[in-house]
Amino acid sequence: MEKFTELGVISARTCVYKMKYRLIWTVQDGRNVLGPDLELFIQTVFKQIADEKEFIIHNLKVLNQNYIDVTVSAHPKIAPSYIVKMLKGISGRKIYLQFPDIKQKLEKGLLWTNNFYIQTIGSYSEDVVEEYIKKQFRKNK
């Protein structure tokens, strides 16, 4: 069971971490198909996926009806590329089931592009490291 600390650090069974990724991708061919109804649906589906696959969505934006911009945290054992794969793959299938007409609006019938942008969101803080070391020292005494 993971839990957040007051510094935004996540404490898991085998490690303590603070890893955030910013992920961005677009709709195939830059089509503007992600309207308000679909945006709300995407938020719900992404939350379900994150809960099931054990990562955290901190922020999700749909920009210009064709960009997904999502900030996530995950245990170090979960690769960022896996997170993208799960979000794109599962959401694509669910969107097509819920909004079948969207497929005709896309040139190749594919919702998401194959590529994505990833950026780590880091915050090196000696205070966080020092606090971790102090806690470990107290535990081992």
C-alpha positions as CSV (number, residue, x, y, z in Angstrom):
1,M,0.0,0.0,0.0
2,E,1.5,3.3,-1.1
3,K,1.0,6.5,0.8
4,F,1.9,10.2,0.2
5,T,4.0,12.1,2.6
6,E,3.7,15.8,3.3
7,L,6.5,16.5,0.7
8,G,4.8,14.7,-2.1
9,V,7.1,11.7,-1.8
10,I,5.4,8.4,-2.1
11,S,6.2,5.7,0.3
12,A,5.9,2.1,-1.1
13,R,6.7,-1.2,0.4
14,T,10.2,-1.4,-1.1
15,C,11.1,2.2,-1.8
16,V,10.4,5.8,-1.4
17,Y,10.0,7.9,-4.6
18,K,8.9,11.0,-6.3
19,M,8.7,10.4,-10.0
20,K,6.5,12.4,-12.3
21,Y,6.3,12.3,-16.1
22,R,4.6,14.7,-18.5
23,L,3.2,12.8,-21.5
24,I,1.8,14.4,-24.6
25,W,0.4,12.9,-27.8
26,T,-2.0,13.8,-30.5
27,V,-5.0,12.5,-32.4
28,Q,-4.0,10.8,-35.7
29,D,-3.7,13.4,-38.5
30,G,-4.3,16.2,-36.1
31,R,-8.0,16.0,-36.3
32,N,-10.0,18.1,-33.8
33,V,-12.3,15.3,-32.5
34,L,-11.9,15.5,-28.7
35,G,-14.9,17.7,-27.8
36,P,-16.2,18.3,-24.3
37,D,-18.2,15.0,-24.0
38,L,-15.2,13.0,-25.2
39,E,-12.9,15.0,-22.8
40,L,-15.0,14.0,-19.8
41,F,-15.1,10.4,-21.0
42,I,-11.3,10.4,-21.4
43,Q,-10.8,11.7,-17.9
44,T,-13.0,8.9,-16.5
45,V,-11.3,6.2,-18.5
46,F,-7.8,7.4,-17.7
47,K,-8.6,7.4,-14.0
48,Q,-9.9,3.8,-14.3
49,I,-6.8,2.8,-16.1
50,A,-4.5,4.5,-13.6
51,D,-6.2,2.8,-10.7
52,E,-6.1,-0.6,-12.3
53,K,-2.4,-0.3,-13.5
54,E,-1.3,1.3,-10.3
55,F,-0.1,4.7,-11.3
56,I,-1.4,8.2,-10.4
57,I,-2.8,10.9,-12.7
58,H,-2.0,14.3,-11.3
59,N,-3.2,16.4,-14.2
60,L,-5.0,15.8,-17.5
61,K,-5.7,18.3,-20.2
62,V,-7.2,18.0,-23.7
63,L,-5.8,20.9,-25.8
64,N,-7.3,22.2,-29.1
65,Q,-9.5,19.1,-29.3
66,N,-6.6,17.0,-30.5
67,Y,-3.8,16.9,-27.9
68,I,-3.6,14.9,-24.7
69,D,-1.3,16.4,-22.0
70,V,-1.2,14.2,-18.9
71,T,1.1,14.3,-15.8
72,V,1.5,11.0,-14.0
73,S,3.5,9.4,-11.2
74,A,4.4,5.8,-11.0
75,H,6.4,3.3,-9.0
76,P,9.9,3.0,-10.5
77,K,9.1,-0.6,-11.6
78,I,6.5,0.8,-14.1
79,A,8.1,2.1,-17.3
80,P,6.7,5.3,-18.7
81,S,6.3,3.7,-22.1
82,Y,4.0,1.1,-20.5
83,I,1.9,3.9,-19.0
84,V,1.5,5.5,-22.5
85,K,0.7,2.1,-24.0
86,M,-2.0,1.4,-21.5
87,L,-3.6,4.9,-21.7
88,K,-3.6,5.0,-25.5
89,G,-4.6,1.3,-26.1
90,I,-7.3,0.9,-23.5
91,S,-8.8,4.4,-24.0
92,G,-8.8,4.0,-27.8
93,R,-10.9,0.8,-27.6
94,K,-13.3,2.3,-25.0
95,I,-13.7,5.5,-27.0
96,Y,-14.6,3.6,-30.2
97,L,-17.2,1.6,-28.2
98,Q,-18.7,4.7,-26.6
99,F,-18.4,7.0,-29.7
100,P,-18.5,4.7,-32.7
101,D,-18.9,7.7,-35.2
102,I,-15.5,9.0,-34.3
103,K,-13.8,6.4,-36.4
104,Q,-15.2,7.8,-39.6
105,K,-13.7,11.2,-38.8
106,L,-10.2,9.8,-38.8
107,E,-8.4,9.1,-42.0
108,K,-6.9,5.7,-41.1
109,G,-9.5,4.8,-38.5
110,L,-6.7,5.2,-35.8
111,L,-7.3,7.5,-32.9
112,W,-3.9,8.2,-31.5
113,T,-0.6,8.7,-33.2
114,N,2.1,6.1,-32.7
115,N,4.6,8.6,-31.1
116,F,4.5,10.6,-27.9
117,Y,6.5,13.3,-26.0
118,I,7.8,12.5,-22.5
119,Q,9.4,14.8,-20.0
120,T,10.5,14.0,-16.5
121,I,9.3,16.5,-13.9
122,G,12.1,16.6,-11.4
123,S,12.6,18.4,-8.2
124,Y,15.9,17.5,-6.5
125,S,15.7,18.7,-3.0
126,E,18.3,18.0,-0.4
127,D,15.7,18.5,2.3
128,V,13.7,15.5,1.0
129,V,16.9,13.4,0.8
130,E,17.9,14.4,4.3
131,E,14.5,13.7,5.7
132,Y,14.5,10.2,4.1
133,I,18.0,9.5,5.6
134,K,16.9,10.7,9.0
135,K,13.8,8.4,9.0
136,Q,15.9,5.4,7.8
137,F,18.4,6.1,10.6
138,R,15.7,6.2,13.3
139,K,14.1,3.0,12.0
140,N,17.4,1.1,12.0
141,K,18.4,2.2,15.6
